[in-house]
Amino acid sequence: MNTRLPTTTLTAASASWRDYLELCKPRVVALIVFTAIVGMLMATPGLVTPTVLVAATLGIGLAAAAAAAINHVADHRIDALMDRTRHRPLPQGELNRAQALLFAVTIGVLAMVILVVFVNVLTAALTFASLIGYAVIYTLYLKRATPQNIVIGGAAGAAPPVLGWTAVTGSVDPHSLLLFLIIFAWTPPHFWSLAIYRRDEYARADVPMLPVTHGVDYTRLQILLYTLVLIACTLLPYATYMSGPIYLACVVPLDMVFLYYAVRMQIDADDRLALRTFAYSIVYLMGVFLALFLDHYYLPVRALLAQL
């Protein structure tokens, strides 16, 4: 027999640190922080000041976690209807909305204080705008208003490398916008692959994701088209001399594998292929940003080793 207390009556004493950690979506935040750190490292030919590196990483990470927690609060009813999310703390009654919202506000305020005091005001302002974009504009409005929700809302998720770059330089550099474009173009094929696999759950929750409103075949075509756009975006760092041959040698195979998945999805209707495409897209983005990092520091490290 289920003896779990209803969410509205749960006391704070019953919540564990694991419940609060899950509110933060740690795997998503880890990817966000990784791209922000690469943005910081790409912003300077040398090393980032340790204070800025630590403070910016912590501030951006806490802000991303706050946005994730607000997402949990806003989507708690939808989450309860979907197999992928019904085990989250709010649907399971391990936390209530007031606890989750208080936690989100607390770490969000802490993030802004850290960024203002130890980084710079511009980074704090852009991080706050990104938080509002995801937690409010996307989660509360776009997600339920249009099947293009993930395209428009993807701007918030694409901001971390710009935030990292700005944390180091105090300005928005055109090269940082190339990193923004990569994530912005990556988001639709990444998320729509999962949406295809979970389309029945989104339909049950009345969320107008593209496979629900326009069908799976149309969504597969959009994944292919956005993958082509993504490949073009990933070649821009090399084309603009931001990155060199090491980056190109790494990113082209990554692109070709992603393209293989996108093309194969046009002829293979197996939903498990969509799930594999989603899983690869995460590895892909990490690989692209790792390639940026390796290319950026190859020559300085080589010169340093030559002096030893």
Phi, psi and omega in degrees: 000138181276117181252013182296138179288150176298153182302323186287345182246000184295138178269155182296333185295338184273352182275141179253169179295333178294325178295317178292322177298319180295328175302330185281352186049065190302325180291322177292315180297323179300319178293320178299313181296321179300314180292327177293319179296317177298321175301318177298313183293325180288342186282348183220144179287342180255217180262149177282140176305128184306320180299315180293317181301312182290314183294316180294318178299314181293315182295314180294320179296316179295321178296319177296321178294322177297317177298321178296319180294320176296323176300319176301316181295312183294328187256016188297327178286317176298316181302324181293340183265352185248135181300324183293332189238357187291347178267006177293161187302320182289310176300329181276354179078017179280338174221155172254172186296323180297317178297314182295319181292319177298318178298315181298314180296319181298309182286334176292315177296317178300319178300315181295319179298314180299315183291320180292316186283317189253349182242260174198162186293323181299315179297319178297317181295316179292323178294318178297318178298321178295319178300312180296321180300317181280309188286330184251299186294313180285304188294314186275335185238296189300320185302328183257356189257331188208145175291349175270018184305315186286334178289310182291315181289347181296342179299323180294319180288341181271356187285330189311314179295329175293319178298317179297316180298315181295327179299328182273318188262338183077011179212164178266110183269143178304325179296327178294331179289336174294321177294321175302314182298322180299310181290323180298317179286332180288328189300313180300308179295330177296306187282323181293333175297316176293321182297325176298313181295326184253020188299324180294324178291318177296323177295318179296326180273000179061041176256122187280060175289154188305317179296335180282317185273328186240358177092161185287319182299316178297320181293320177299320178296318179296324177299317178297314182295317179291330176295321176297319176297318179300315180300317178299319181294322181289341178275346182296320177303323178286319182294332181262010180065019174288323179230165187245203186294330178296315177300313182299317181295332179275320190281329181298312176299322177299317179297318184294323178293317178298317179297322177302313179298316182295320178290317180299327179296340180286339184240350181242112185272006182293122180297336179293332175294321176298319179293321177294324176296317177300313181297318179295326183299328177290313176300320181301309183297319176299320180295318180298314183286329174294322178296320176301315180297312182298317180295321184295322186256003182298307183294314177300319180293320178298318179294321179295317180294328180293334181276347183281000000 
